[in-house]
Amino acid sequence: MLEPDPKVVRELLTRYATLRIAQAERENPATARDLADVSYTLCVMMATTSVHDAVAKADLLLLAKGRPVPEVPSADSGEERGLSLAV
């Protein structure tokens, strides 16, 4: 199986997150179509049928290609743990 270009994957994840935020802030048919297109493309590129699985696989691919791993605060540090925007 061919491996997707990490740069393209990163761009798709960024576009997916941006569209999810835009759609959550204000529902719009054009944004919904764009989000569906990006979700489909991510699924095809990552060989999955679920956008959540596609995002998870894309994250793993980028981590394997040297993307810096975000620092997760410890449970006793009192800091909140952030969630991925893409999920």
C-alpha positions in Angstrom: 0.0 0.0 0.0 1.2 3.5 -0.8 1.8 5.8 2.1 0.2 9.3 1.9 2.5 12.3 1.8 2.7 13.7 5.4 2.5 17.3 4.1 -0.8 16.6 2.3 -2.2 14.7 5.4 -1.2 17.7 7.6 -3.0 20.1 5.3 -6.1 17.9 5.2 -6.2 17.6 9.0 -5.9 21.4 9.3 -8.7 21.9 6.8 -10.8 19.4 8.6 -10.3 21.0 12.0 -11.0 24.5 10.5 -14.2 23.4 8.9 -15.4 21.6 12.0 -14.9 24.8 14.0 -16.6 26.9 11.4 -19.6 24.5 11.2 -19.9 24.4 15.0 -19.8 28.2 15.2 -22.4 28.8 12.4 -24.0 26.0 10.4 -23.7 26.7 6.7 -24.6 24.3 3.8 -21.4 25.2 1.9 -19.3 24.5 4.9 -21.1 21.3 5.5 -20.4 20.2 1.9 -16.7 21.2 2.2 -16.5 19.3 5.5 -18.0 16.2 3.9 -15.5 16.4 1.0 -12.5 16.7 3.3 -13.8 13.9 5.6 -14.2 11.6 2.5 -10.8 12.5 1.2 -9.2 11.8 4.6 -11.0 8.4 4.8 -9.9 7.4 1.3 -6.3 8.6 1.9 -6.1 6.7 5.2 -8.0 3.7 4.0 -10.8 3.9 6.6 -14.5 4.2 6.5 -14.8 6.4 9.6 -13.5 10.0 9.7 -12.6 9.4 13.4 -10.4 6.4 12.4 -8.9 8.4 9.5 -8.0 11.3 11.9 -6.4 8.8 14.3 -4.4 7.1 11.6 -3.3 10.4 10.2 -2.1 11.5 13.6 -0.1 8.2 13.9 1.4 8.7 10.5 2.5 12.2 11.3 3.9 11.1 14.7 5.9 8.4 12.9 7.2 11.0 10.4 8.7 13.2 13.1 5.9 15.5 14.1 6.6 16.7 17.6 4.6 15.0 20.3 2.7 17.5 22.4 3.5 17.5 26.1 0.7 16.1 28.2 0.4 17.6 31.7 0.5 15.1 34.6 -2.7 14.5 36.5 -1.3 16.1 39.6 -0.1 19.2 37.9 -3.5 20.9 38.1 -3.4 21.7 34.4 -6.3 20.7 32.1 -5.7 18.2 29.4 -6.6 19.5 26.0 -8.4 17.5 23.3 -7.4 17.3 19.7 -9.3 19.8 17.6 -9.5 17.3 14.8 -11.5 14.7 16.6 
